[in-house]
Amino acid sequence: MPAPAPYVRKHPAMAALYMATATVISMTQGLGLNLVSANLYQLQGPLGATTNETVWLMAAYLAPNVSLTLLLTKVRAQFGLRNFAEVTILAFLGVSLMHLFVDDLRSALVARFFAGVAASPVSSLAFLYMLESFPPEKKLNIGLSLALTNISIAMPIARLISPTLLDLHGWSGLFMVETALAMISLCAIYCLPLNSPPKTPVIERTDLVSYGFVALGLGSIAIAVTVGPFYWWFEHAWIGGLLAFGIASLTAAVVIELNRENPLLDIRWITSKEIVHFAGTLLLFRLILSEQTSGASGFFQVLGLQNQQMTTMYVIMIASAITAGLVCAVVLKPGREPYIHIVALSLLIAGSFMDAGATNLTRPEQMYLSQALIAMAGVLFLPPALAIGFVSAMKRGMNYILSFLIVFLTTQSLGGAIGSALFRSFVTVREKFHSNQIVENIVTSDPVVAARVQQLGGTYSHVLTDPALRQAEALQQLATTATREANVLAYNDAFFLIGCLASFGLACLLVHLLYNHLRDGRAAARQPADA
C-alpha cells in the first residue's frame, strides 16, 4: 500500500469548506440508508408490499455494502484518489436518480442493491474529506470525532425529516433529498480535490478471489440477520442455509488468505489477542447501542406513535450527539481512551435503566433525558476505539490498514444489523412470555374481567344491538390491550438487559485498568532493585 500523501496546510476558510463537504457527503450516504430503515411500515402502501417484503429493502442494501470497502481501498490506491472520488460520486448520483423511477417492490430492490454498492465508497470519502482538513497530529482526535459525529446523527435526522417528505411525495420525496445532496456533493468533490498519494499497483488476481468469498460470506450473513427476526429464525430453513453458506464462504476466504504471500487480510493479526479484544469491544458496544436504533423507536411504534410525534426527541438526540462529538474532539488524547469509555458506558447504563421503567403512558417527553444520554454515549465511545485501532495498525505498516478496516466495518455495519436482530428477537420472545402470563389470568369468570368486558362492550351499544357481537368485540379489544401490555413489558426487559450488558462492560474495563495499574506499579518497583 502507498504511504499517505504529505500534508499540505490549508487556509482556515478552505479547511472549513472541506469540513462542510465532509458533512454533506456523510449526510448523503447516511440518509440513503436511514430514510428507508426509518420508514419500513410507511413504504408498504407506495410499494404494495407487506412488512416482511419491505425488510428486503434493507437486506438488499446491506448485502454488498458490508464488505465492499475492503476491495475499494485497494482500488483507490491503484487508480488514484482523485479518479476514485469523481467516479464514486457520479455512480452514487446515478443510483439516486434511479430511485425516482421506482414504482414497485422489484424495482425498489434493484435500486437498493446498487445503492448499497454506491454508498460504500461514499462513506470512505466522508472520512477522507474530514481528515483532510487537519494536520496529522489532529486527525485521530478532532478529525475522527467530527467524522463519526456526522455518521451518528444521520439516523435521527432521517426520522426527523421523513414524515414531511413522505407527505409531500411519498417514496420519491425521500430520494429527492438524497439526489439533491448527491448533486451538491458532486460539485464539492470536483471543486475541492483531495490530496492524493501516488498511484501504486496493489491489486492481485487472488485478491478478487478472496474478496469474492468475503463478499458472499458477509453478504449472506447480513441478509439472514436482517430478515431473520421478521420471518423468524426457526420457521424457514433457508435462513439457516444462508448463515451456513456465509460461514463456509468466510472459511474459504480464511484458508486462501493464510496461504498467500501478500494477503488481502492478515488473518493472523486479526486473530491476535489485541485485535480480538478490540473487535469484541466494538461488537459489544454496537449491540448495546441497538437500544436507540431499534429500542425507543420500536417501543413508541407499539404504542401507536409515528415519527412526526417524536420530532422533539430526535432534535434533542441530534444536539446531544453534536455536543458529545465536540467534547470528544477536545479531550481525546493518547492515554485518555479508557476514561472516555468509562464515561460513555456510564451514560449508557443510566439511559438504559431509566428507559426500563416505561409504561403504556410513557411518551417521548419522558425519554428526552435518557435518549440524550445514549446519543452522547454513542459518539463518545467510537472515536477513542477507532484511534486505538488505527495506531495499532499503522505501527505495523500501511498493509495492515486493510485488515483493520475489515475488523472495524464488520463490527459496525454487520454488528449493527446483528444488534438490531438480537434486540428484536429478544423482544419477540419476551412478548410471548408476558402475553402467556397475562392471558392466563384473564378468565370471564373473574368478576373484574367480566366488568371490564361489559364496560368495553358498552362502547359498541350504539352500533351493535346483538349482545353476543358486543361481547366478542369487547374480548377482541381486551386481547389487543393485553398484547400491548406484553410488548411494553418485553421492551422494559430489553432495556434492562442492555443496561446489564453495559454494566458488565464497565466492570470489565475497570478490572482491566486496575490490572494494568498494578502491573505497572510492580514493574516500577522492580526497576530500582534491578539497577
C-alpha positions in Angstrom: 0.0 0.0 0.0 1.3 3.5 -0.8 2.2 5.9 2.1 -0.2 8.7 2.7 0.3 11.9 0.7 2.3 14.6 2.6 0.1 17.0 4.5 -0.3 20.5 3.0 -1.6 23.1 5.4 -4.8 24.8 4.2 -6.2 28.3 4.8 -8.8 28.2 7.6 -11.6 29.1 5.2 -10.5 26.3 2.8 -10.3 23.8 5.7 -13.9 24.8 6.7 -15.0 24.1 3.2 -13.5 20.7 3.3 -15.3 20.0 6.6 -18.6 21.2 5.2 -18.1 18.9 2.2 -17.4 16.0 4.5 -20.7 16.8 6.4 -22.7 16.9 3.1 -21.2 13.7 1.8 -21.8 12.0 5.2 -25.4 13.1 5.2 -25.8 12.0 1.6 -24.6 8.4 2.4 -26.3 8.3 5.9 -29.7 9.4 4.8 -29.6 6.9 1.9 -29.7 4.0 4.4 -31.7 5.5 7.2 -34.6 7.1 5.2 -35.6 3.5 4.2 -35.0 1.8 7.6 -36.9 4.5 9.4 -40.0 4.2 7.2 -40.4 0.5 6.5 -44.0 0.5 7.6 -44.9 3.7 5.8 -43.4 2.4 2.5 -45.7 -0.7 2.4 -48.5 1.3 0.7 -46.5 3.0 -2.1 -44.7 -0.2 -3.0 -47.7 -2.5 -2.5 -45.7 -4.8 -0.2 -46.1 -6.4 3.2 -43.8 -5.7 6.2 -41.7 -8.8 5.6 -41.3 -7.8 2.0 -40.2 -4.2 2.7 -37.5 -5.6 5.1 -35.8 -7.0 2.0 -35.0 -3.3 1.0 -32.6 -3.2 4.0 -31.2 -6.6 3.2 -30.6 -5.7 -0.4 -28.7 -2.6 0.7 -26.5 -4.3 3.3 -25.6 -7.4 1.2 -22.9 -5.6 -0.9 -22.3 -2.7 1.5 -20.8 -4.7 4.4 -17.8 -5.8 2.5 -17.2 -3.6 -0.5 -15.0 -1.0 1.3 -12.4 -3.8 1.7 -11.8 -4.0 -2.1 -12.4 -0.3 -2.8 -9.5 0.6 -0.5 -7.1 -1.1 -2.9 -8.9 0.3 -5.9 -8.4 3.8 -4.5 -4.7 3.1 -4.1 -4.2 1.7 -7.6 -6.3 4.1 -9.7 -5.8 7.3 -7.7 -7.8 9.0 -5.1 -8.9 11.8 -7.4 -10.3 9.5 -10.0 -11.9 7.3 -7.3 -13.7 10.3 -5.8 -15.1 11.6 -9.1 -16.3 8.2 -10.4 -17.7 7.3 -7.0 -19.9 10.4 -6.6 -21.1 10.1 -10.3 -22.2 6.5 -9.6 -24.0 7.5 -6.4 -25.8 10.3 -8.2 -26.9 7.9 -10.9 -28.2 5.4 -8.4 -30.0 8.2 -6.5 -31.8 9.2 -9.7 -32.7 5.6 -10.3 -34.8 5.6 -7.1 -37.0 8.4 -8.6 -38.3 5.9 -11.2 -39.2 3.1 -8.7 -42.9 2.1 -8.8 -42.9 -1.4 -7.3 -41.1 -3.7 -4.9 -39.0 -5.4 -7.5 -37.5 -2.2 -9.0 -37.0 -0.9 -5.4 -34.9 -4.0 -4.5 -32.7 -3.5 -7.6 -32.3 0.2 -6.7 -31.4 -0.6 -3.1 -28.8 -3.2 -4.1 -27.0 -0.7 -6.3 -27.4 2.0 -3.6 -25.5 -0.3 -1.2 -22.8 -0.7 -3.8 -22.5 3.1 -4.4 -22.8 4.1 -0.8 -19.7 2.1 0.3 -17.1 4.3 -1.3 -19.0 7.5 -0.4 -18.7 6.7 3.3 -15.0 6.5 2.8 -14.9 9.9 1.1 -16.8 11.4 4.0 -14.0 10.3 6.3 -11.2 11.4 4.0 -12.6 14.9 3.4 -13.0 15.4 7.2 -9.4 14.2 7.9 -8.1 16.3 5.0 -8.8 19.5 7.0 -6.5 18.7 9.9 -2.7 18.2 10.4 -1.5 14.7 11.2 -1.4 15.2 14.9 -5.1 16.3 14.9 -6.5 13.7 12.6 -7.0 10.9 15.2 -8.8 13.2 17.7 -10.6 16.1 16.2 -10.9 14.6 12.7 -12.2 11.2 13.8 -14.5 12.7 16.4 -16.2 15.0 13.9 -16.4 12.4 11.2 -18.0 9.9 13.5 -20.4 12.5 14.8 -21.6 13.1 11.3 -22.3 9.4 10.9 -24.2 9.1 14.2 -26.6 12.0 13.6 -27.8 10.6 10.2 -30.4 8.3 11.8 -32.2 10.9 13.9 -32.1 13.4 11.0 -33.7 10.8 8.7 -36.5 10.2 11.2 -36.9 13.9 11.7 -37.4 14.9 8.1 -39.0 11.8 6.7 -42.7 12.5 7.7 -42.7 15.8 5.8 -41.0 14.2 2.7 -43.5 11.3 2.7 -46.4 13.6 3.0 -45.2 15.6 0.0 -44.1 13.0 -2.5 -44.1 9.5 -0.9 -41.2 7.3 -1.9 -39.9 9.8 -4.4 -39.9 12.5 -1.8 -37.4 10.6 0.3 -34.9 10.2 -2.6 -35.3 13.7 -4.0 -33.4 14.9 -0.9 -30.7 12.2 -1.4 -30.4 13.2 -5.1 -30.1 16.9 -4.2 -27.4 16.1 -1.7 -25.6 13.9 -4.2 -25.6 16.8 -6.7 -24.1 19.2 -4.1 -21.5 16.6 -3.2 -20.6 16.2 -6.9 -19.9 19.9 -7.2 -17.9 20.0 -4.0 -15.8 17.0 -4.9 -14.9 18.4 -8.3 -14.1 21.8 -6.8 -12.2 20.6 -3.8 -9.8 17.8 -4.7 -8.3 15.6 -2.0 -4.5 15.4 -1.5 -3.8 12.2 -3.4 -0.8 9.8 -2.8 0.9 8.4 -5.9 -0.8 5.5 -7.7 0.6 2.1 -6.8 -0.3 -1.3 -8.4 -1.6 -3.2 -5.4 -4.4 -5.4 -6.7 -3.5 -9.0 -7.4 -5.7 -11.6 -9.1 -6.0 -13.6 -5.9 -7.4 -10.5 -4.2 -10.5 -10.8 -6.3 -11.0 -14.4 -5.4 -10.6 -13.8 -1.7 -12.9 -10.8 -1.9 -15.5 -12.8 -3.7 -15.7 -15.3 -0.8 -15.6 -12.5 1.8 -18.5 -10.7 0.0 -20.6 -13.8 -0.3 -19.9 -14.7 3.4 -20.6 -11.3 4.9 -23.5 -10.6 2.5 -25.3 -13.9 3.3 -24.9 -13.3 7.0 -26.2 -9.7 6.6 -29.3 -10.8 4.7 -30.0 -13.6 7.3 -29.8 -11.4 10.3 -31.8 -8.6 8.7 -34.8 -10.7 7.7 -34.5 -13.4 10.5 -36.5 -11.6 13.2 -39.3 -10.9 10.8 -39.6 -14.3 9.1 -38.5 -15.9 12.4 -35.4 -17.9 12.6 -36.8 -21.4 13.1 -39.8 -21.0 10.7 -37.8 -21.1 7.4 -34.9 -23.4 6.6 -33.4 -21.0 4.1 -32.4 -18.6 6.9 -30.2 -21.3 8.4 -28.9 -22.2 5.0 -27.8 -18.6 4.4 -26.0 -18.5 7.7 -24.2 -21.8 6.9 -23.3 -20.6 3.4 -21.9 -17.4 4.8 -19.7 -19.1 7.4 -18.5 -21.6 4.7 -17.6 -18.7 2.4 -15.7 -16.9 5.1 -13.9 -20.1 6.0 -12.8 -20.5 2.3 -11.5 -16.9 2.3 -9.5 -17.5 5.5 -7.9 -20.7 4.0 -6.9 -18.7 0.9 -5.5 -15.8 2.9 -3.5 -17.9 5.2 -1.6 -19.4 2.3 -0.8 -16.2 0.4 2.5 -14.3 0.5 0.7 -10.9 0.2 -2.7 -11.5 1.7 -5.6 -9.2 1.3 -6.3 -9.7 5.0 -3.7 -10.6 7.6 -5.7 -13.3 9.4 -3.0 -14.0 12.0 -3.0 -10.3 13.0 -6.8 -10.1 13.0 -7.0 -13.1 15.3 -4.3 -11.8 17.6 -5.2 -11.1 21.3 -5.1 -7.3 20.8 -7.4 -7.2 17.8 -9.8 -9.8 19.1 -10.2 -7.6 22.2 -10.7 -4.6 20.0 -13.3 -6.3 17.9 -15.1 -7.7 20.9 -15.3 -4.3 22.5 -16.7 -2.7 19.3 -19.2 -5.5 18.8 -20.5 -5.3 22.4 -21.0 -1.6 22.1 -22.9 -2.0 18.8 -25.2 -4.5 20.5 -25.8 -2.1 23.4 -26.5 0.8 21.0 -29.4 -1.1 19.5 -31.3 0.3 22.4 -31.5 3.6 20.5 -31.7 2.4 16.9 -34.3 -0.3 17.5 -35.5 0.2 21.1 -37.0 3.6 21.7 -38.5 3.9 18.2 -39.9 0.4 18.2 -41.4 1.0 21.7 -43.2 4.1 20.6 -44.5 2.3 17.4 -46.0 -0.3 19.6 -47.9 2.4 21.5 -49.1 3.8 18.1 -46.8 6.8 17.8 -45.3 7.9 14.5 -42.1 9.7 13.6 -43.8 13.1 13.5 -44.8 12.7 17.1 -41.2 12.2 18.2 -39.6 15.2 16.4 -38.5 17.0 19.6 -36.9 13.8 20.9 -34.9 13.5 17.6 -33.8 17.1 17.8 -32.5 16.5 21.4 -30.7 13.4 20.2 -29.0 15.4 17.4 -28.0 18.2 19.7 -26.7 15.8 22.3 -24.6 13.9 19.7 -23.1 17.0 18.3 -22.2 18.3 21.8 -20.6 15.0 22.7 -18.6 15.0 19.4 -17.2 18.4 20.1 -16.3 17.5 23.7 -14.6 14.3 22.5 -12.6 16.3 19.9 -11.3 18.5 22.7 -10.5 15.9 25.3 -9.4 12.9 23.2 -5.6 12.4 23.6 -3.4 9.3 23.8 -3.9 7.6 27.1 -7.3 9.0 27.8 -9.3 6.5 25.8 -10.2 4.2 28.7 -11.5 7.1 30.8 -13.7 8.4 27.9 -15.1 4.8 27.5 -15.9 4.8 31.3 -17.9 8.0 30.8 -19.7 6.6 27.7 -20.6 3.3 29.4 -21.8 5.2 32.5 -24.1 7.3 30.3 -25.4 4.2 28.6 -26.1 2.4 31.9 -28.0 5.5 33.2 -30.1 5.9 30.0 -31.0 2.2 29.7 -32.1 1.8 33.3 -34.1 5.0 33.0 -36.0 3.5 30.0 -36.6 0.2 31.7 -39.4 1.7 33.8 -41.6 2.6 30.8 -45.4 2.1 30.8 -48.1 2.4 28.3 -48.5 6.0 29.4 -44.8 6.8 28.6 -44.4 9.3 25.8 -41.3 10.8 24.2 -41.1 13.6 26.8 -40.3 11.0 29.5 -37.4 9.7 27.4 -35.8 13.0 26.4 -33.0 12.7 29.0 -32.4 9.0 28.6 -32.1 9.2 24.8 -29.9 12.2 25.1 -27.5 10.3 27.4 -27.5 7.3 25.0 -26.8 9.5 22.0 -23.9 11.2 23.8 -22.5 7.7 24.8 -22.5 6.5 21.2 -20.5 9.5 19.9 -18.1 9.4 22.9 -17.2 5.7 22.5 -16.3 5.2 18.9 -13.5 7.9 18.3 -11.2 6.6 21.1 -11.7 3.0 20.0 -11.1 3.8 16.3 -8.0 5.9 17.2 -6.5 2.9 19.2 -7.1 0.6 16.3 -5.6 2.9 13.7 -2.5 3.5 15.8 -2.0 -0.3 16.2 -2.4 -0.9 12.5 -0.1 2.0 11.4 2.7 0.8 13.7 2.8 -2.4 11.6 2.7 -0.6 8.2 0.1 0.5 5.7 -0.7 -3.0 4.6 -2.4 -3.6 8.0 -4.8 -0.7 7.4 -6.9 -3.0 5.2 -7.1 -5.7 7.9 -8.1 -3.1 10.5 -10.8 -1.7 8.1 -12.5 -5.1 7.7 -12.5 -5.5 11.5 -14.0 -2.1 12.1 -16.5 -2.2 9.3 -17.7 -5.7 10.2 -18.3 -4.8 13.8 -20.1 -1.6 12.8 -22.2 -2.4 9.7 -22.7 -6.1 10.3 -22.6 -5.6 14.1 -25.3 -3.0 13.9 -27.5 -5.4 11.9 -26.8 -8.3 14.3 -27.5 -6.0 17.3 -30.9 -4.9 15.9 -31.8 -8.6 15.1 -30.9 -9.8 18.6 -32.9 -6.9 20.1 -36.0 -7.6 18.0 -35.7 -11.3 18.6 -35.4 -10.8 22.4 -38.4 -8.5 22.4 -40.5 -11.1 20.5 -39.6 -13.9 22.9 -40.3 -11.9 26.0 -43.6 -10.6 24.5 -44.8 -14.2 24.0 -43.8 -14.9 27.6 -45.6 -11.9 29.1 -48.6 -12.5 26.8 -49.0 -16.0 28.2 -48.7 -14.7 31.7 -51.3 -12.1 31.2 -53.8 -14.3 29.2 -53.6 -17.0 31.9 -55.1 -14.6 34.4 -57.9 -13.3 32.0 -60.9 -15.5 32.6 -64.5 -14.4 32.2 -65.5 -16.0 35.5 -63.4 -13.4 37.2 -65.7 -10.5 38.3 -63.1 -7.9 37.5 -62.6 -9.3 34.0 -66.4 -9.6 33.4 -66.9 -6.0 34.5 -64.1 -4.9 32.1 -65.7 -6.8 29.2 -69.1 -5.3 30.0 -67.6 -1.8 30.1 -65.8 -2.3 26.8 -68.9 -3.8 25.2 -70.9 -0.8 26.3 -68.9 1.4 23.9 -70.4 -0.5 21.0 -74.0 -0.3 22.3 -75.0 2.4 19.8 -73.8 0.5 16.7 -74.3 -3.2 17.8 -77.6 -4.4 19.1 -76.6 -8.0 19.4 -75.2 -8.7 22.9 -73.1 -11.6 21.6 -71.4 -9.4 19.0 -70.8 -6.7 21.6 -69.1 -9.2 23.9 -67.0 -10.6 21.0 -65.8 -7.0 20.2 -65.1 -6.4 23.8 -63.0 -9.5 24.1 -61.1 -8.6 21.0 -60.3 -5.2 22.4 -59.2 -6.7 25.7 -56.9 -9.1 23.8 -55.4 -6.1 22.0 -54.8 -4.3 25.3 -53.1 -7.4 26.7 -50.8 -7.7 23.7 -49.8 -4.0 24.1 -49.0 -4.5 27.7 -47.0 -7.6 26.9 -45.0 -5.6 24.4 -44.4 -2.8 26.9 -43.1 -5.4 29.5 -40.9 -7.0 26.8 -39.3 -3.7 25.9 -38.6 -3.0 29.5 -36.9 -6.4 29.8 -34.8 -5.5 26.7 -33.8 -2.0 28.1 -32.9 -3.7 31.5 -30.8 -6.3 29.7 -28.9 -3.6 27.8 -28.2 -1.8 31.0 -26.9 -5.0 32.5 -24.6 -5.6 29.4 -23.3 -2.0 29.7 -22.6 -2.6 33.4 -20.8 -5.8 32.6 -18.7 -3.9 30.0 -17.9 -1.2 32.5 -16.9 -3.7 35.2 -14.6 -5.5 32.7 -13.0 -2.2 31.8 -12.4 -1.2 35.4 -10.9 -4.6 36.2 -8.6 -4.2 33.1 -7.5 -0.8 34.2 -6.8 -2.0 37.8 -4.7 -4.9 36.4 -2.7 -2.6 34.2 -2.1 -0.2 37.2 -0.9 -3.0 39.5 1.3 -4.4 36.7 2.9 -1.0 36.0 3.4 -0.5 39.8 5.2 -3.8 40.2 7.4 -3.0 37.2 8.3 0.4 38.6 9.1 -1.2 42.0 11.4 -3.7 40.3 13.5 -1.1 38.4 15.5 0.3 41.4 16.2 -3.3 42.6 17.5 -4.3 39.1 19.6 -1.2 38.9 
